[in-house]
Amino acid sequence: MPNLTRDILVRDAIDVDVAFVGRFISSLVKAETLAPSALFCMFNYLSLFAYESYARLKILDPSTAGGVSFTPGMLDLLERSRHSLKLFEDTHRGVSGQLDFFADKVAPAHRRAFIDPVRLPFASAWKADLGLTRYEDQLITSTFATTFTLGHPPEKLFLDGTGETLKNISQEYGRYFRHLGAVPDPTAQSFVSAMDVSGIANQDVRSVVQYSNGFNGKMTPTINMLLSTFQGLINTCDQLLGLDTSEASRQTIFKLRYLTVYQVLRSLSILKDEKVRVLTLQSHQYIDGLLADPDAILIVDPAKKPLRNTLMHYGLDTRIDLTGLTRGRPLYGMVEQVFQLDFEEMEQRLAELTGRIAGELNTWATQKV
């Protein structure tokens, strides 16, 4: 076995995630009614894998990267979708930009598509412009959240009215990951394979009503929209990803949970510290409680950020000692090096923290303000 180098580690990490995607995509074929909901929950993660792997392969393996043929605009879409996972840490938008995106792009696009076409007097008052998807009674995504994480311009997403845009985007993801080695396998299992069809519930509601209740109250609907997006991301990590218990998926599931928990906690901290926004006393209490969790403090500790950077970008952070890593261990021993904890212990603590955050967000979402 060759000595472990940074290039070997990067390529191995890409291959692990691509194999995970291959199992996920293969399992969608058999998922029937579960497939759309599962795919909507994974769009931003697929974009993360695609965008970051393509950036690395252009340097490490130009021949493989050169064989990729993206349709016009797809790379921009991947970049926007990948940046959506950074939430309020997105340097392109920040807090104001993310809130304005929901207020000025996402919500108006939904209204134009689902409410404005209704011509009968008063009938529009009964029309819904927001789709909610729950699994085992917990929100995992919404049409607002999917529009945000997808990266496609909201004003164009609903123009065809046939779903052709989503179909084309999904097919392009499939072509890219097949090019990297994802193999269609009718026997493949993923978290989708373990989902209970009866646990999925879709509901169409009026967004102006949905986002005037819970979280920070009726005076800040756009803040509620973002907090609801955080809720869906965390519930996806808690309710869905944990259904995949295979050893092959272990590294990728840890990565997705870690990055999501990190970004949600950092975003809540940024929101709390931004004095321009008016947060209720109740909101401050929920955020303070989440940020005070000992495991949450551990995850967002600036000294631990080399792991976050490596997981996000594939490239090994320069503060991680390559000589202390080895193939054959989950994440090559980086968790042990950064946290001085066994991977198994950190994996368990992260899963339990994800569940606690999910519980708090789910409760916060239903509180009267």
Secondary structure, DSSP 8 states (H G I E B T S, - for coil): -----HHHHHHHHHHHHHHHHHHHHHHHHHHGGGHHHHHHHHHHHHHHHHHHHHHHHHHH-HHHHHT----TTHHHHHHHHHHHTTGGG-TTTHHHHHHHHIIIIIHHHHHHHHTTT--STTGGGG---EEEEEETTEEEEEHHHHHHHH-S-HHHHTSSSSSHHHHHHHHHHHHHHHHTT----TT---GGGG--GGGEEEEEE-HHHHTTSSTT-TT-HHHHHHHHHHHHHHHIIIIIGGG---GGGHHHHHHHHHHHHHHHHHHHHHHHH-TTS---HHHHHHHHHHHTSHHHHHHH-GGGHHHHHHHHHSS--TTS-GGG--TTSGGGGHHHHHHSS-HHHHHHHHHHHHHHHHHHHHHHTT---
